[in-house]
Amino acid sequence: MSRALRWGLGALGLLIMALALALVVLARPAAPIAIVSTATQAPPDAHTLQRGRYLALQGNCQGCHTARGGTPYAGGRAITTPYGLVYGSNLTPGAGGLAGWKADDFWRALHHGQSRDGRWLNPVFPINNTTQIAREDSDALFAYLQSLPPVDAAAPPHALRWPYGTQLALRAWRLLYFQPADEQASARDARADDEIRRGAYLVNGLGHCSACHVPRNALSGHRDMLSLAGGPIPAQNWYAPSLLDPAQAGVQTWSAEDVVALFRTGRTGQAIATGPMAEVVQHSTQHWSEQDLRAMASYLRQLPITPAPPRPASEAPQERSLRAGGQRYEQYCAQCHGQQGEGVAVYPPLAGNRAVLQDSPTNALQTVLNGGFGPATAGHPRPFGMPPFVLELNDQDLADVLTFVRTQWGNQAAPVSALDVQQLRGSLGRR
């Protein structure tokens, strides 16, 4: 072996060792980011605790941090992602929760996405939104969580496929898709008298609307993580429609009163909240103050209108499918939705219904399969709904009736195939 070859192999070996060492270092938790403390040592007063409780409702913190049937905020809820399961953490002051945490630690988690021990948090926790929260609100929220009865149990460890749960992968994701917000701007917007600025703070921060409505790539990221352009909700088999397009879920052409009514009661004459949005209304927005609901409405109504790209021409529905779909519609749907899709009493029309006309039939399929029920709210305590047909209609039946609904009475959406239905049923584990 020549001397030059030995030198080359030696240099390559050193390079490999250096890269391996760098990967080991990067895969370890980082040192906790230094925080300039603004927290006071005095116990929080009743006003601060009440405000913290309201902020927890605004952020719907229970939604991810409470197991089904479990103690509120004690963690343990399994959240399905394309990469495995993530479990909501325990937010009570008990062991395994926030015992020993300080307000500065909590702020570091919200603003920087870093835990008390230096670990980077999984972005299923919506760090791109929580970083928008003002320090004053973070401290009030922490004070409220510390006032909860302690639960001494840690949430189960995440069950993610390698390498998605590693600190190296989380650091790489942060480099691509996360940037801490401007603290001073957040503080100004949190206290803003201007409705649009206050609304932007609520939508982008505590409301974390973009956690569902952002388009995501294969890494569950996007160049603008506050985008509201809509997209599939990862691994949940729902589609979050665009808030920039009035033909999807945009409210630019609605009155402020209608927008407020939707978030307060879960329904208006134009729409009913179902699926994940129904949970948001039930557990969060119905509890918002009138002032904050109007601020959110003002911000959403002034969003730039960005229509979805024109969809490619689809094949005309088959006559067989329309005939069979019409029969199924008459049998199962017409009594509530009308012979011409006009709606009957409290049941919504299907003619011109933008939820029916979305390019993706996902939400319509979910509703027919599993039932469509609005949230129970103070303003609408006994919502009407439709029963599930998951056990009554096979894949072809469902495809036919949805094709019929999406192509009649002036509706001009693409037909639905039995394969579309089969794929959704299969992802839900229902046959």
N, C-alpha and C positions, 0 to 999 in steps of 0.2 A: 504494500500500500504506500503510495507516494506521500511525501510530507504535506503537500498541498491538500490532498484528499483528507488526511488526518486532521489538519487544521479546519477544513470545511465541516467535517462531521462533528468536531468538537464545538465549533461555533453554533452549529444547528442544535446540538444537545443543550448548550447553554441557553439558546433562545427558547427552546421548548420548556426548559426548567423555569425561565423567567416568566413565560406566559402562564404556566401552571401556577406559579406563585402569585401572579397578579390575579388570576381567577379565584384562587383561594381567598386572597385579601378582599376582592370585590364581593365575593359571596357571603362574607361575614357581615353582621349588622354594623352599621356606621355608628360613630359617636353621636349621641343626641345633639341636635342643633341647639346652639345657645339661644336662650330666650331672654329678652329684656322684660323683666317682671313688671306688671302694672297692677297685680292683684293686691288687695288689702288683706290684712290679717284679721280684721273684725268679722264676726259671724254675719252671714247674710241676713238682711231683714226680710220681713214678710213680702214686701213689694218685689224684691229681687227674686225670691223663690217663686212667686206667682208669675213673674215675667219669664223665668226659666221654664216653668211648666208650659206656658203658652208657646215658647220657642220650640220646645220638644214636640208639641202638637203640630206646629208649622212645618217642622222637619220630618214629621211622621217617623220619629226615631223608633217607636215601638214596632213599626212594620218589619224591620229587619232584625231588631234586637229582642224579639219576644218569640219563643217557640210556640207552636200551636198548642193552646191550652196551658201554657206555662205562665210563670210569674212575669208581670210586665217588666221589661228592660233587663231581665236576667239572662238574655242571650240564648243561644242554642238553636235558633231557627236555621234550617238548611236552605241555602240559596244555590240553585242550580246554575252553573255556568258552562260554556262550551269546553272548559278545561277540567271540570270536576266540581266538587262541592265546597262552598265556603260557608262557614257558620258565623252567624251574628254574635258578637262578643257580649259579655256581661257588663252592663253599664251601671250596675248598683255598686255601692261602696263596700261590698263584701270581698272576701278572699276569692281570687279568681276573677274579680271584676276590677273596679277602680280603687280598691283599698291601697292607701299609700300615695295615690296620685295627688298632685297639686294642680291648681288652675293653670300654671305654666305648662305642665305636662299635657293637659287636655288641649290647650291652645296649640301646642306643637303638633298634636295629632290632627286637629282640624285644619290648621293653616299649612303645615308642611307635610302631612301624611306620614308622620313618623311616630312610632310608639315611644313610650317612656324609656324603654331599654335600647332605643336606637334602631329597632327593626323598621323597615319600610312597610307600610300598610298595603294590603291588597287593594287595587283600585275598584273592586266591587264596592268598597266603601267609597262614596263619591267624592274623592279628594279634590277634584276639579271644581266642585261646588262648595264644599265646606271651606276651602281656602278663601272663598269670597266673603265669609261671615266675619263681621266686625269683632274685635277683641272684647268689647263690652258685652255683646250678645253671647260670645263663647263663655265668658265668666259667669253670666247669669244661668246659662244652660248647665254648666258644670255644678254650680251651687245647688240647683234643683236636683240633679242626679245624685249628688252627695246626700241629699235629704231623704232619699228613698230607703225603704227597709233593706238592709244588706242581705244578699244571697251568696252564700259561700260555695260557689260552684263555677268552675271555668267552662266555657263552651268547648265542645269537641274540637280537636285540631282539624284544620282544613284537609280535605281529601282531594288534592289536585295532582294531575299527572305531571311527571317531571318534564321540563324544568320550570313549569309555570309558577310554582310556589317558592322558588328559590329567591334569595335576596338579590342574586345577580340578575335574574329575569325581571324582578320588580324594579331594580335600579335602571335597567335598560328601558323599560316601559316609561318610567318617569322622564328619562332624558328625551324620549320621543314626544310625550303627550302631556307633561305636567309642568306648570310654572306657577309658583306661589303668587297670589294676587297682591296688589298694592294695598298695604294695610291702611294708609291714610285715605285712599279713595273708598275703601269699604266702610270706614268709620263715617265718612261724609254721607255716603249713600244710605247707610242705615238710619241716619237721622234726618234725611232729606224731607222737606215739606213738599217738594215737587213730586207729583204722583208718578210720573214716568220713571224718575230716578229711583224712587222708593220701590216701584214695581220691578225694575230691573234687578235691584238688590234681592228681592224676594224670589223672583223666578230663577235667577242664576245661583243664588246661595241656598238658603234654607229650603225653598221649594224644590230644589234640584231637578227642575223639569228636564234638563238635558240628559240626566242619567238614563232616561228612557227614550227621549226624542232625538238623540244625536245619531247620525249615521255612523256605523262602525265598520272597520275593516277586519281582516283576518286576525289581527291582534287586539280586537275590541277597542281600537283607538280611532281618532280622527284628528285632522289638523286643527280643527276648532272644537274643543271638547264642550263648549257652551252652545254649539249649534243646535237649532231646533228644527232642522230640515227633515227629521223623521227617519225611521228605519226599523228593522226587526229588533225586538227585545231579545238579547242573546239567551238561547236555550229555554225560553218561556213560551214559544209558539204564539206570541201576540205581535202585532205590528203597531208601533207607535207612529201615527200619521204626522205629516209635516204641519207645524204651526205657522209656516210661512205661506201656505197655500190654502185659500178659502175653500177650495174643492176637496181638501182633505180634513184638516182640523183647525185651520186658521180662523180667527174670529175678527178679522179686520173689517168685515162688513156687518158685524153684529152691533147691537146697541150695548152700552156698558151695563145696562140693567140685565140683559140676557146673559152676558158673560158672568156677572156676579151670581145670578140665579143658578147657572149650571154648577158653579163651584160650591154654592151654599146648599143646594137641594139635590143636585145630581141630575136635574132635568130642566129643559126649557121646551118651548114649542118647537125648537129646531133640533134638539139632540137629547140623548140620554147617555149618561156615563155608565159604561159596563166594563167588565174585565178589570185589568190593573187600575184603570182610571177610577172605577167605582170604589176601589179600596182607598185611593188617595182622597176622594171626596168624603168617604165615611169616616176615615181615621184622622184626616187632616183638615182639608179646606173648609168643611162645614163649621169648624171651630174658629176660623179666622175672624178677625174684627171686620166690620163693614169698611173701615178705612183701608185696611190692607187688601181686602178683596177688590176694592175699587182701584187701588194702586196697581195691583196685578193686572186687572182688566185694561187699564190705561196703557200699560206697557205692551201687553199682547196685541191690543188693537192697533198699535202704531208700528208693529213689526213690518219690515218691507215685504211686499207680496212677491213671492218667487214661485210661479207655477211649476209643477213637476214637468220634466221633459215629456214631449209627446210620446205616447206609447206606440209601439209598432202595431201595424194593423193585424188584427187577429182573425182567425177563421170564423166564418158565420156559424152559429150554432146549428147542429143537426136537427132536422125536423123530428126525428125520433126522440131526441133529448127534450125538445120544447114540448112535445105532446105528453111525454111521461112526466116532465116537470110541472106542466099545467095541472095534470091530474093530482099529483102530490100536493101542489099548492092548494087546490080546491079542498082536498081532504084534510090537510093539517094547518093551513095558514090563513085562508080567506076569512074565517070567522072573526079573527082579531085584526087582520091587516087589510081587509076589504077585497072585494072582487077585482078592483082595479088598482090595488096597492095603495089606496087612499088613506088607510088607517081607520080604526074604529074606536071611538071614545078615547080612552087613555093610551091605546096601543098605537105606536108610531106608524106613519106612512112609509112605504117602501119605494114608492115612485119618487125619484129625485133624491132619495136618501143617500147622503154622501158616504155613510158607513158601508152601504151596499155597493157603491160605485167605485170604491178604491181599487187601484190596479191590483194590489195583493188581496186575494179573497180570504186571507188568514183569519181576520177578525170575524167575518161573516160565518166562516166555517166553525170557528170556536163557539160562536153564539148558538148556532143551530145544534151542534154536537152536545154542548154542555149546558145550554140554557142561557137566556139573556135576562139578567136581573140587575136593576139599578141599586144604588146604595140606600140603606135605611138612614134617613137624616131627620133632624128636627123639623125641617120644612116639608118633608115628604116621608113620614114614618112608616108607611106601608106601601112600598113600591110594587107596582104590577110588573110581571115578567112573563117569560115564556118557558115552558118546560124543556128539558133536554131530549133530544131525539137520537142519542148515541146508540141506544139499544133497539130502536124501531126502524131506522133507515139504514140500508147498506150504502156502500161507497157510491154506487151508481145512482141510487135514489137521491142522495144528498147532492151529488154533482148535477143531476137533472133539475132539481127544484131551485138550486142556486143559479144555475144557468138561466132558468126561466125568469127568476126575479131580476137578474142583472141585465136582461135584454128586453123586458116588456115595459109598457106605459111610458115610453120615451127614454128609458134607461139604456145606456149604450156601453156597458162594461163587457170585458172579455168573458167567454164561457168558462166554466169550471169543469175540469176533467175528473174522472174517477181516480186517476193517479194523484191529483192534488189532494183529494180527500184521504186516500190511502196513506200518503206520506204524513199528513197531520195526525191521523189516527195512530200510525205506527210510532211517531215521536212521543205521543201521549201514553203509549203502552195500552191502547184500547182497540180491540178488534171486534 
